[in-house]
Amino acid sequence: MLKSTLGYVTALWSLTYGVLGIYWATGGSGYPFARVDDDHATASILEGAPASVVAPVMVALGLLGAVVAVLMTRQEPRGGGQVLLGFAVVMAVLLALVIPD
C-alpha cells in the first residue's frame, strides 16, 4: 500500500513540474532560474538560463517522469523495467546533485 501511494505521489509531483514548465514556457511569472539583479546569486548551474530553453525540457521530463512513476507503480519490473529504473536513477541523481542551489 505504501509503495503504491508513494508512486502516485511521485507521479503527481512530476506532473506538477511538467505543468509548471508549460506555464513558464508560455511566459508565466515565477520562473525559478531567472537571473536575480541583486547580490544574492545562487550557485545553480541553471541560473540565468532562459525559460524558452529550460521550460520545454521541464515539460518533457516532468510529463515523462509522471508516466514512468505510474508505470513503475502499477507493474512489477520485467525486461522493460530496467529501462524505467535506469531513467528513474538518472533523474534522481540529476535532481539531487545538479539542480539544487
JOQUIKA-V74642 format. One record per pair of residues at least 12 apart in sequence whose C-alpha atoms are under 10 Angstrom apart, sorted by the first residue. I is the first residue (numbers start at 1). GAP is how many residues later the second one is. Records with the same first field share a line. If there is no record, write none. Layout:
I=GAP, GAP
//
This chain:
3=70, 71
4=65, 66, 68, 69, 70
5=68
6=63, 67
7=59, 61, 62, 63, 64, 65, 66, 67
8=58, 61, 62, 63, 64, 65, 66
9=57, 60, 61
10=55, 56, 58, 59, 60, 63
11=51, 52, 53, 54, 55, 56, 57, 58, 59, 60, 61, 62
12=50, 51, 53, 54, 55, 57, 58
13=49, 52, 53, 56
14=44, 45, 47, 48, 49, 50, 51, 52, 53, 54, 55
15=44, 45, 46, 47, 48, 49, 50, 51, 52, 54
16=43, 46, 47, 50
17=38, 41, 42, 43, 44, 45, 46, 48, 49
18=37, 38, 39, 40, 41, 42, 43, 44, 45, 46, 47, 48
19=36, 39, 40, 41, 43, 44
20=35, 38, 39, 42
21=30, 31, 33, 34, 35, 36, 37, 38, 39, 40, 41, 42
22=33, 34, 35, 36, 37, 38
23=32, 33, 36
24=27, 28, 30, 31, 32, 34, 35
25=25, 26, 27, 28, 29, 30, 31, 32, 33, 34
26=25, 26, 29, 30
27=24, 25, 28
28=23
31=19, 20, 23, 24
32=14, 15, 16, 17, 19
33=12, 13, 14, 15, 16, 17, 18, 21, 22, 68
34=12, 13, 14, 15, 16, 17
35=12, 13, 14, 15
36=12
41=60
42=58, 59
43=56, 57, 58
44=54, 55, 56, 57
45=53, 54, 55, 56
46=52, 53, 54, 55
47=52, 54
61=30
64=23
65=19, 22, 23, 26
67=17
68=13, 15, 16, 17, 19, 20
69=15, 16, 19
71=13
72=12, 13, 16
//
